[in-house]
Amino acid sequence: MIEIKVVNTGQQPLPAYATTGSAGMDLRANIPEPIVLQPLQRCLIPTGLRIALPVGYEAQIRPRSGLALKHGITVLNSPGTIDADYRGEVGVLLCNLSDTPFTVNAGERIAQMVVARHEQVVLVATNTLDATERGEGGYGHTGIE
């Protein structure tokens, strides 16, 4: 288990895993009053949290499936990445993709945060790549079925 330092300047409890099998922790809106997201409107919602991730880790901000299914609320740039050297407040870029207004209330669970390892790589310029069975086949190349 990795320990991550968190500064909570908000009024909400620290994120926690809902179950022992959960990959993500719910992030809550830390807002002084409700925010109404009109259809197709986006808004950066503060969480009141600042984190210090170890080098080699990132935090990914992802939509909550229930908000997406029931209300058409998603996280733009999903998954959003919080880098190990970022020390600002974690914000959630919510967007209302539905045809009705949606109200975000203080303390509402608005997104999930998944902490994951990552690698940094060195890109090496070349003129050729090794051949594969797929080759240059892109979107839809492998069919629908």
Buried (B, 14 or more C-beta within 10 A) or exposed (E): EEEEEEEBEBEBEEBEEEEEEEEBBBBBBBBEEEBEBEEEBBBEBBBBBBBEBEEEBBBBBBBBEEBBEEBBBBBBEBBBEBEBEBEEBBBBBBBBBBEEEBEBEBBBBBBBBBBEEEEEEEEEEEEEEEEEEEEEEEEEEEEEE
